[in-house]
Amino acid sequence: MSNGLKTAKITFAEGVAMIVGTNIGAGILSVSYAARKAGYMPLLFWLIVVGIITTITMLYVAEATLRTQQHEQLTGLAHRYIGKMGACLMFASVTINALGALIAYMNGSGDLLHSLFGINKKLGSIIFFIPATLILYLGLKALGRSEKVITSLMVLMLVVLIGATFAFPTTDFSRIFDGSWHYMIPVFNLVVFIYCAQYIVPEMARGLAHKPQLLPRAIITGMFITFVLIALVPLSVISLNGLENISQVATISWGEALGSWAFFMANGFALFAMLTSYWGIGGSFLTNIADRFDLPVDSNRLVRAGVVALVAVPPLWLAYSGMVGFVDALYFAGVFSGVVLSIVPYLIVKGARKSGNKEPEWQCPKVLTSPAIYITIFIMYSASAVYAVLAKLSLLPAGW
């Protein structure tokens, strides 16, 4: 696979920010509404369980990268340790997931800028498109630094919003115990699609090649921060409004209770969240294309510009194309590709332990690679795929 991907040093903090920024999309603001029937405690339970499982799959990828001399993405690792079929499956999975996410961010950014400033939605998407693609063009170092700066601002915004919520006189923390565990299954499926940073691990490995022992630590730290942030937003919104008064987007709940400043700050957070997640997913998609087709994206600026255009332009066009059938097809494909992204890392790390071409600076504890763990991961993510398809076809029990 590609030898065209070069090292570009990033710091530990930048690696952590890449994890947090990729995971924390604007969807964090709709978690409270999605869990309004189950309540906070089932949501918290699944955030912990799925967060741990996702972290384990990311550590599988981390060990595989540390056993590989070349800088390879998920596609390249799958080709090396599973074979051509594994590479094709992984590349298709990365492509479908990335395309679906980037289309959503193009749509979402236009809607958000329209609601904030009243500008045309297409113009809003184009305004968002400029910094989003510029950082992709500038490369890994710029991506790491930008993720660190914007993610820090996002954390600061959330601290202010959550702090104001906790100090608000009508906030009642007993509300987090409302709800019904009967609805915990739909919440599980929601949470499965929140954590999405498996993509970014090979990029982190490339950036931390000068200190590879920091890679697993950065993954665990980033995932822990992600969990804390995702857990605190619904805690605040539910405590502030109660389950029966939650709006579809947390920005409205905060704005109605705390004032217009909270509405604008929360929308600013949402815009930054889309931007950092776009960088993480788009950057990973770019390097997977380079890896799959052996393109010198780090040494030839013209080639890089072409690949950036290939990554960024189709989602912008599809977002406003009116191709509803295509988007629906993408949904079903995305469900199963999400399962692939969750279960294939185990096969990659098993292959790397047999035929890796360097000694790793770190490896997963044996308990994490036991068959019992893998079977659990396989069953849970396969079940989430079945649920997602049944939901789309309106075949679920009433209330789910």
C-alpha positions as CSV (number, residue, x, y, z in Angstrom):
1,M,0.0,0.0,0.0
2,S,1.0,3.7,0.1
3,N,4.4,4.9,1.1
4,G,3.4,8.4,0.2
5,L,2.1,9.3,3.7
6,K,4.8,11.1,5.6
7,T,5.2,11.7,9.3
8,A,4.1,15.1,10.6
9,K,4.6,15.6,14.3
10,I,1.7,16.4,16.5
11,T,1.6,16.7,20.3
12,F,-0.2,14.6,22.8
13,A,-2.7,17.3,23.3
14,E,-3.3,17.6,19.6
15,G,-3.8,13.8,19.4
16,V,-6.4,14.0,22.2
17,A,-8.1,16.9,20.5
18,M,-8.4,14.9,17.2
19,I,-10.3,12.2,19.1
20,V,-12.6,14.6,20.9
21,G,-13.2,16.8,17.8
22,T,-14.0,13.8,15.6
23,N,-16.4,12.3,18.1
24,I,-18.2,15.4,19.2
25,G,-20.3,16.3,16.2
26,A,-23.4,18.5,16.4
27,G,-25.4,15.4,17.3
28,I,-24.4,15.8,20.9
29,L,-27.0,18.6,21.1
30,S,-29.9,16.2,20.2
31,V,-28.9,13.4,22.5
32,S,-31.2,14.6,25.3
33,Y,-34.3,14.7,23.1
34,A,-33.5,11.2,21.6
35,A,-33.3,9.8,25.2
36,R,-36.4,11.6,26.5
37,K,-38.4,8.4,27.0
38,A,-35.7,6.3,28.6
39,G,-34.3,9.1,30.7
40,Y,-30.8,9.9,31.7
41,M,-29.7,6.8,33.6
42,P,-30.1,4.3,30.7
43,L,-28.4,6.9,28.5
44,L,-25.5,7.1,30.9
45,F,-25.3,3.3,31.1
46,W,-24.9,2.9,27.4
47,L,-22.5,5.9,27.1
48,I,-20.2,3.9,29.5
49,V,-20.6,0.5,27.9
50,V,-20.4,1.6,24.2
51,G,-17.6,4.1,25.1
52,I,-15.5,1.2,26.6
53,I,-16.2,-1.1,23.6
54,T,-15.3,1.6,21.1
55,T,-12.1,2.4,22.9
56,I,-11.1,-1.3,22.8
57,T,-11.6,-1.4,19.0
58,M,-9.5,1.8,18.7
59,L,-6.7,0.2,20.8
60,Y,-6.8,-2.8,18.4
61,V,-6.1,-0.4,15.5
62,A,-3.4,1.3,17.6
63,E,-1.5,-1.9,18.2
64,A,-1.7,-2.8,14.6
65,T,-0.2,0.5,13.5
66,L,2.6,0.0,16.1
67,R,3.4,-3.4,14.6
68,T,3.6,-1.9,11.1
69,Q,6.7,-0.1,9.8
70,Q,4.8,1.8,7.1
71,H,2.3,4.5,7.7
72,E,-0.9,2.9,6.7
73,Q,-4.6,3.8,7.1
74,L,-7.4,1.4,8.0
75,T,-7.6,0.3,4.3
76,G,-3.9,-0.4,4.1
77,L,-3.9,-2.3,7.4
78,A,-6.9,-4.4,6.3
79,H,-5.1,-5.2,3.0
80,R,-1.9,-6.2,4.8
81,Y,-3.4,-8.3,7.5
82,I,-6.7,-9.6,6.1
83,G,-6.2,-9.5,2.3
84,K,-7.7,-7.8,-0.7
85,M,-11.3,-8.5,0.2
86,G,-10.7,-7.0,3.7
87,A,-9.2,-3.9,2.0
88,C,-12.1,-3.5,-0.3
89,L,-14.6,-3.9,2.5
90,M,-12.8,-1.5,4.7
91,F,-12.4,1.1,2.0
92,A,-16.1,0.9,1.1
93,S,-17.0,1.2,4.8
94,V,-14.8,4.3,5.3
95,T,-16.1,5.9,2.1
96,I,-19.8,5.3,2.9
97,N,-19.5,6.5,6.5
98,A,-17.4,9.5,5.5
99,L,-19.8,10.5,2.7
100,G,-22.8,10.2,4.9
101,A,-21.2,12.3,7.7
102,L,-19.9,15.0,5.4
103,I,-23.3,15.4,3.6
104,A,-24.9,15.8,7.0
105,Y,-22.3,18.5,8.0
106,M,-22.9,20.4,4.7
107,N,-26.6,20.4,5.3
108,G,-26.3,21.2,9.0
109,S,-23.9,24.1,8.6
110,G,-26.2,25.7,6.1
111,D,-29.2,25.3,8.4
112,L,-27.3,26.6,11.4
113,L,-25.9,29.7,9.7
114,H,-29.3,30.4,8.2
115,S,-30.9,30.3,11.7
116,L,-28.2,32.5,13.2
117,F,-27.8,35.1,10.6
118,G,-30.7,34.6,8.1
119,I,-28.4,34.0,5.2
120,N,-29.2,31.6,2.3
121,K,-28.6,28.0,3.4
122,K,-26.5,27.1,0.3
123,L,-24.3,30.2,1.0
124,G,-24.0,29.1,4.6
125,S,-22.7,25.7,3.5
126,I,-20.2,27.3,1.2
127,I,-19.0,29.6,4.0
128,F,-18.5,26.5,6.2
129,F,-16.9,24.7,3.3
130,I,-14.0,27.2,3.0
131,P,-12.2,26.6,6.4
132,A,-13.3,23.0,6.4
133,T,-11.4,22.2,3.2
134,L,-8.5,24.6,3.7
135,I,-7.4,22.6,6.8
136,L,-7.7,19.3,4.9
137,Y,-5.4,20.8,2.2
138,L,-2.8,22.1,4.7
139,G,-2.4,18.6,6.2
140,L,-2.0,16.7,9.4
141,K,0.0,19.3,11.4
142,A,-2.5,22.0,10.6
143,L,-5.4,19.6,11.4
144,G,-3.9,18.7,14.8
145,R,-3.4,22.3,15.8
146,S,-6.8,23.4,14.5
147,E,-8.5,20.6,16.3
148,K,-6.7,21.6,19.6
149,V,-7.7,25.3,19.3
150,I,-11.3,24.7,18.3
151,T,-11.9,21.8,20.7
152,S,-10.6,23.9,23.5
153,L,-13.1,26.6,22.6
154,M,-15.9,24.0,22.5
155,V,-15.0,22.7,26.0
156,L,-14.9,26.3,27.3
157,M,-18.4,27.0,25.8
158,L,-19.8,23.8,27.3
159,V,-18.3,24.7,30.7
160,V,-20.0,28.1,30.6
161,L,-23.4,26.6,29.5
162,I,-23.3,23.7,32.0
163,G,-22.1,26.0,34.8
164,A,-24.9,28.4,34.2
165,T,-27.4,25.5,34.1
166,F,-26.2,24.1,37.4
167,A,-26.5,27.6,39.0
168,F,-30.0,28.2,37.6
169,P,-32.7,28.3,40.3
170,T,-35.1,25.8,38.6
171,T,-32.5,23.2,37.9
172,D,-33.5,19.9,39.6
173,F,-31.0,17.0,39.6
174,S,-33.7,14.5,40.7
175,R,-35.0,14.7,37.1
176,I,-32.1,12.5,35.9
177,F,-33.8,9.5,37.6
178,D,-37.0,10.0,35.6
179,G,-37.8,7.8,32.6
180,S,-38.1,4.1,31.9
181,W,-35.5,1.4,31.3
182,H,-38.0,-0.2,28.9
183,Y,-36.7,2.2,26.3
184,M,-33.1,1.5,26.8
185,I,-32.7,-0.5,23.5
186,P,-33.4,2.5,21.3
187,V,-30.9,4.6,23.4
188,F,-28.2,1.9,22.8
189,N,-28.6,2.3,19.0
190,L,-28.3,6.1,19.4
191,V,-25.1,5.9,21.4
192,V,-23.5,3.4,19.0
193,F,-23.4,6.0,16.3
194,I,-22.1,8.8,18.6
195,Y,-18.6,7.4,19.0
196,C,-17.0,7.4,15.5
197,A,-13.3,8.0,16.0
198,Q,-11.9,4.6,14.9
199,Y,-11.2,6.5,11.6
200,I,-8.6,8.8,13.2
201,V,-6.3,6.3,15.0
202,P,-3.9,5.7,12.1
203,E,-3.6,9.5,11.6
204,M,-2.8,9.9,15.2
205,A,-0.2,7.1,14.9
206,R,1.4,8.9,12.0
207,G,1.5,12.2,14.0
208,L,2.8,10.5,17.2
209,A,5.4,8.3,15.4
210,H,8.2,10.2,17.3
211,K,6.6,9.1,20.6
212,P,4.5,6.0,19.8
213,Q,4.1,5.1,23.4
214,L,1.8,8.1,23.7
215,L,-0.7,6.7,21.2
216,P,-2.8,4.4,23.5
217,R,-2.7,7.1,26.3
218,A,-4.0,9.7,23.8
219,I,-6.8,7.4,22.7
220,I,-8.0,6.6,26.2
221,T,-7.7,10.3,27.3
222,G,-9.6,11.5,24.3
223,M,-12.3,8.9,24.7
224,F,-12.7,9.7,28.4
225,I,-13.1,13.4,27.7
226,T,-15.6,12.6,24.9
227,F,-17.6,10.6,27.4
228,V,-17.6,13.3,30.0
229,L,-18.7,16.0,27.5
230,I,-21.5,13.7,26.0
231,A,-22.7,12.8,29.5
232,L,-22.8,16.4,30.8
233,V,-24.9,17.9,28.1
234,P,-28.0,15.7,28.6
235,L,-27.4,15.9,32.4
236,S,-27.7,19.7,32.2
237,V,-30.6,19.8,29.8
238,I,-32.7,17.2,31.6
239,S,-32.0,18.7,35.0
240,L,-32.9,22.1,33.6
241,N,-36.1,21.3,31.8
242,G,-37.3,17.8,32.7
243,L,-37.9,15.0,30.2
244,E,-41.4,16.3,29.2
245,N,-40.0,19.8,28.2
246,I,-37.0,18.9,26.2
247,S,-36.7,20.5,22.7
248,Q,-35.3,18.6,19.8
249,V,-32.1,20.5,19.9
250,A,-30.4,21.5,23.2
251,T,-29.7,25.0,21.9
252,I,-33.4,25.8,22.1
253,S,-33.7,24.4,25.6
254,W,-30.8,26.4,26.8
255,G,-32.0,29.6,25.0
256,E,-35.5,29.4,26.5
257,A,-34.3,28.9,30.0
258,L,-31.0,30.9,30.2
259,G,-31.6,33.6,27.6
260,S,-30.5,34.5,24.1
261,W,-26.8,34.5,25.0
262,A,-27.0,30.7,25.7
263,F,-28.8,30.1,22.4
264,F,-26.1,31.8,20.4
265,M,-23.3,30.2,22.4
266,A,-24.8,26.7,22.0
267,N,-25.2,27.3,18.3
268,G,-21.6,28.5,18.1
269,F,-20.6,25.2,19.8
270,A,-22.7,23.2,17.3
271,L,-20.9,24.9,14.4
272,F,-17.5,24.3,15.8
273,A,-18.5,20.6,16.6
274,M,-19.4,20.1,12.9
275,L,-16.2,21.7,11.8
276,T,-13.9,19.6,14.0
277,S,-15.8,16.4,13.1
278,Y,-15.6,17.3,9.4
279,W,-11.8,17.7,9.8
280,G,-11.4,14.4,11.5
281,I,-13.6,12.3,9.2
282,G,-12.6,14.2,6.0
283,G,-8.9,14.0,6.8
284,S,-9.2,10.2,7.5
285,F,-11.1,9.7,4.2
286,L,-8.4,11.7,2.3
287,T,-5.6,9.6,3.6
288,N,-7.5,6.3,3.1
289,I,-7.9,7.3,-0.6
290,A,-4.2,8.1,-0.7
291,D,-3.3,4.8,0.9
292,R,-5.7,2.7,-1.3
293,F,-4.4,4.2,-4.6
294,D,-0.8,5.0,-3.6
295,L,-1.1,8.8,-4.2
296,P,1.6,11.2,-3.0
297,V,-0.7,13.5,-1.2
298,D,2.0,14.7,1.3
299,S,4.6,15.4,-1.3
300,N,2.7,16.7,-4.4
301,R,0.4,19.7,-3.7
302,L,-1.5,19.3,-6.9
303,V,-2.3,15.7,-6.2
304,R,-3.4,16.7,-2.7
305,A,-5.7,19.5,-4.0
306,G,-7.3,16.9,-6.3
307,V,-7.9,14.4,-3.5
308,V,-9.3,17.2,-1.3
309,A,-11.7,18.2,-4.0
310,L,-12.7,14.5,-4.4
311,V,-13.4,14.3,-0.7
312,A,-15.2,17.7,-0.2
313,V,-17.1,18.6,-3.4
314,P,-19.4,15.6,-3.8
315,P,-20.9,15.9,-0.3
316,L,-21.5,19.7,-0.9
317,W,-23.3,18.9,-4.2
318,L,-25.2,15.9,-2.8
319,A,-26.4,17.9,0.2
320,Y,-28.5,20.1,-2.2
321,S,-29.1,17.7,-5.1
322,G,-32.5,16.5,-3.9
323,M,-31.4,12.9,-4.4
324,V,-33.5,11.6,-1.5
325,G,-33.3,8.0,-2.9
326,F,-29.5,8.1,-2.9
327,V,-29.4,9.4,0.7
328,D,-31.8,6.6,1.8
329,A,-29.6,4.0,0.2
330,L,-26.6,5.6,1.9
331,Y,-28.3,5.2,5.2
332,F,-28.7,1.4,4.8
333,A,-25.1,1.0,3.5
334,G,-23.9,3.2,6.3
335,V,-25.5,0.9,8.9
336,F,-23.6,-2.1,7.8
337,S,-20.4,-0.3,7.1
338,G,-20.5,1.0,10.7
339,V,-20.6,-2.7,11.8
340,V,-17.5,-3.4,9.6
341,L,-15.6,-0.5,11.2
342,S,-16.4,-1.9,14.6
343,I,-15.6,-5.6,14.1
344,V,-12.8,-5.6,11.5
345,P,-10.2,-4.0,13.8
346,Y,-10.1,-7.3,15.8
347,L,-9.1,-9.2,12.7
348,I,-6.5,-6.6,11.8
349,V,-4.8,-6.8,15.2
350,K,-4.8,-10.6,15.1
351,G,-3.2,-10.5,11.7
352,A,-0.7,-7.9,12.9
353,R,0.4,-10.2,15.8
354,K,1.2,-13.0,13.3
355,S,2.8,-11.0,10.5
356,G,3.6,-7.5,11.7
357,N,7.0,-6.2,10.5
358,K,8.2,-4.4,13.7
359,E,8.1,-4.8,17.4
360,P,5.4,-2.7,19.0
361,E,6.2,-0.1,21.7
362,W,2.8,-1.1,23.3
363,Q,0.3,-3.9,22.9
364,C,-3.3,-4.5,24.1
365,P,-3.6,-6.5,27.3
366,K,-4.5,-10.1,26.5
367,V,-8.0,-9.8,28.1
368,L,-8.9,-7.2,25.5
369,T,-8.3,-9.5,22.6
370,S,-10.0,-12.6,24.1
371,P,-12.7,-14.3,22.0
372,A,-15.4,-13.3,24.6
373,I,-14.7,-9.6,24.1
374,Y,-14.8,-10.0,20.3
375,I,-18.0,-12.0,20.3
376,T,-19.6,-9.3,22.6
377,I,-18.6,-6.6,20.2
378,F,-19.8,-8.5,17.2
379,I,-23.2,-9.2,18.7
380,M,-23.8,-5.7,19.9
381,Y,-22.9,-3.9,16.7
382,S,-24.8,-6.5,14.6
383,A,-27.8,-6.0,16.7
384,S,-27.5,-2.2,16.3
385,A,-27.5,-2.7,12.5
386,V,-30.7,-4.8,12.6
387,Y,-32.3,-2.3,14.8
388,A,-31.4,0.6,12.5
389,V,-32.9,-1.2,9.5
390,L,-36.1,-2.1,11.3
391,A,-36.4,1.5,12.5
392,K,-36.0,2.8,8.9
393,L,-38.7,0.4,7.7
394,S,-41.0,1.3,10.7
395,L,-41.1,-2.3,11.9
396,L,-40.2,-1.6,15.6
397,P,-42.5,-2.0,18.6
398,A,-44.7,1.1,19.4
399,G,-42.8,3.8,21.2
400,W,-39.4,2.6,20.1
